Amino acid sequence: MEWDEERIRDFLPYQTFGFAPPPRMSPALDAARADQRRKNRELAHQELRRGLEERGYTHSADAPDLVVHYWLGEASKDVYQPYGTQRQGELDVWFVDPKKETRVWGGWATLTLWEDIDGAAEIREACARLLEDVPERS
């Protein structure tokens, strides 16, 4: 897994977070793949929320100080290996200050997702690594 993130800006004014609505999925996906993407997206959402709450931030659906945007996607081309089909995935996460309409922080992680293997461990690790440098609230 590879990951990168922007330098953290001043997080002192931020105490609460909420999530932006997820982007729509492609209607061209077959049902099984669409279901797996929904599960992966839901897991990323849960892991990001858990990680921010562990750092002392409070979830607020109504008036958050930060809005969390994230996108979890796959490369359109599968890579065939002797031991299975591998898909390249990417998790992009960014925090926006809704009052100033500015991006406060952002990061991405590249994942390896196997066709026949649950990608939950990769998604959990990506979320944890991306949130490592988000300062804890005291």
C-alpha positions as CSV (number, residue, x, y, z in Angstrom):
1,M,0.0,0.0,0.0
2,E,1.2,3.5,-0.8
3,W,-0.2,6.6,0.8
4,D,0.4,10.3,0.9
5,E,-1.2,13.3,2.7
6,E,-1.0,17.0,2.8
7,R,0.5,18.7,5.7
8,I,-2.0,19.3,8.5
9,R,-3.2,22.8,8.8
10,D,-4.3,24.2,12.1
11,F,-6.9,21.8,13.5
12,L,-7.5,23.7,16.8
13,P,-10.7,25.4,15.7
14,Y,-12.3,22.1,14.6
15,Q,-14.2,19.9,17.1
16,T,-16.9,18.2,15.0
17,F,-17.1,16.5,11.7
18,G,-19.8,15.2,9.3
19,F,-19.8,13.4,6.0
20,A,-20.6,14.7,2.5
21,P,-23.1,12.6,0.6
22,P,-21.2,9.8,-1.3
23,P,-20.8,10.1,-5.1
24,R,-23.2,8.0,-7.2
25,M,-22.0,4.6,-8.4
26,S,-21.7,3.7,-12.0
27,P,-24.9,2.1,-13.3
28,A,-22.8,-0.1,-15.5
29,L,-21.6,-2.3,-12.6
30,D,-22.9,-5.8,-12.3
31,A,-24.9,-6.5,-9.2
32,A,-22.2,-8.4,-7.3
33,R,-19.5,-5.8,-8.0
34,A,-21.9,-3.0,-7.1
35,D,-22.8,-4.7,-3.8
36,Q,-19.1,-5.2,-3.0
37,R,-18.4,-1.5,-3.7
38,R,-21.2,-0.5,-1.4
39,K,-19.8,-2.7,1.4
40,N,-16.3,-1.3,0.9
41,R,-17.6,2.3,0.9
42,E,-19.6,1.6,4.1
43,L,-16.5,0.1,5.7
44,A,-14.4,3.1,4.8
45,H,-17.1,5.4,6.2
46,Q,-17.2,3.5,9.5
47,E,-13.4,3.4,9.8
48,L,-13.0,7.1,9.1
49,R,-15.7,7.9,11.6
50,R,-14.2,5.6,14.3
51,G,-10.7,7.0,13.7
52,L,-11.9,10.6,14.1
53,E,-13.9,9.8,17.2
54,E,-10.9,8.0,18.7
55,R,-9.0,11.3,18.2
56,G,-11.6,13.2,20.2
57,Y,-13.7,14.7,17.4
58,T,-17.5,14.5,17.7
59,H,-19.7,13.4,14.8
60,S,-22.4,16.0,13.9
61,A,-24.8,15.4,11.1
62,D,-26.3,18.9,11.3
63,A,-23.6,21.5,11.7
64,P,-20.1,20.0,11.5
65,D,-16.9,22.1,11.7
66,L,-15.4,19.8,9.1
67,V,-17.0,17.9,6.3
68,V,-15.3,14.7,5.4
69,H,-15.3,13.8,1.7
70,Y,-14.0,10.5,0.5
71,W,-13.9,8.4,-2.6
72,L,-13.1,4.8,-2.9
73,G,-12.6,3.6,-6.4
74,E,-11.0,0.9,-8.5
75,A,-9.0,0.9,-11.6
76,S,-11.1,0.1,-14.6
77,K,-8.5,-2.6,-15.8
78,D,-8.0,-5.8,-13.9
79,V,-4.5,-7.3,-13.6
80,Y,-4.5,-11.0,-14.0
81,Q,-2.0,-12.9,-11.8
82,P,-1.4,-16.6,-11.7
83,Y,-3.1,-16.7,-8.2
84,G,-6.2,-14.5,-8.9
85,T,-7.5,-11.2,-10.4
86,Q,-6.0,-8.1,-8.8
87,R,-7.7,-4.7,-9.0
88,Q,-5.9,-1.4,-8.1
89,G,-8.0,0.7,-5.7
90,E,-7.6,4.1,-4.3
91,L,-9.0,5.8,-1.3
92,D,-9.1,9.6,-1.4
93,V,-10.0,11.6,1.7
94,W,-10.3,15.3,2.2
95,F,-11.6,17.6,4.9
96,V,-13.4,20.8,4.0
97,D,-14.3,23.8,6.3
98,P,-17.9,24.4,5.2
99,K,-17.9,28.0,6.5
100,K,-14.8,29.1,4.7
101,E,-15.4,26.6,1.8
102,T,-11.7,25.6,1.9
103,R,-9.9,22.3,1.9
104,V,-8.2,21.9,5.3
105,W,-6.5,18.5,4.7
106,G,-6.4,15.7,2.2
107,G,-4.7,12.4,1.6
108,W,-4.9,9.3,-0.6
109,A,-3.9,5.6,-0.3
110,T,-3.4,3.1,-3.1
111,L,-4.8,-0.3,-2.3
112,T,-4.5,-3.8,-3.8
113,L,-7.9,-5.5,-4.0
114,W,-8.2,-9.1,-4.9
115,E,-11.3,-10.5,-6.7
116,D,-11.8,-13.5,-4.4
117,I,-10.4,-11.9,-1.2
118,D,-12.2,-9.5,1.1
119,G,-10.5,-6.1,0.9
120,A,-11.6,-5.1,4.5
121,A,-8.1,-5.4,5.9
122,E,-6.6,-3.1,3.2
123,I,-9.4,-0.5,3.7
124,R,-9.0,-0.5,7.5
125,E,-5.2,-0.1,7.2
126,A,-5.6,2.7,4.6
127,C,-8.0,4.6,6.8
128,A,-5.8,4.2,9.9
129,R,-2.7,5.3,8.1
130,L,-4.4,8.3,6.5
131,L,-5.7,9.5,9.9
132,E,-2.4,9.0,11.8
133,D,-1.3,12.6,11.5
134,V,-4.7,14.2,12.3
135,P,-4.1,15.7,15.7
136,E,-5.9,14.4,18.7
137,R,-8.3,16.7,20.6
138,S,-7.4,17.0,24.3
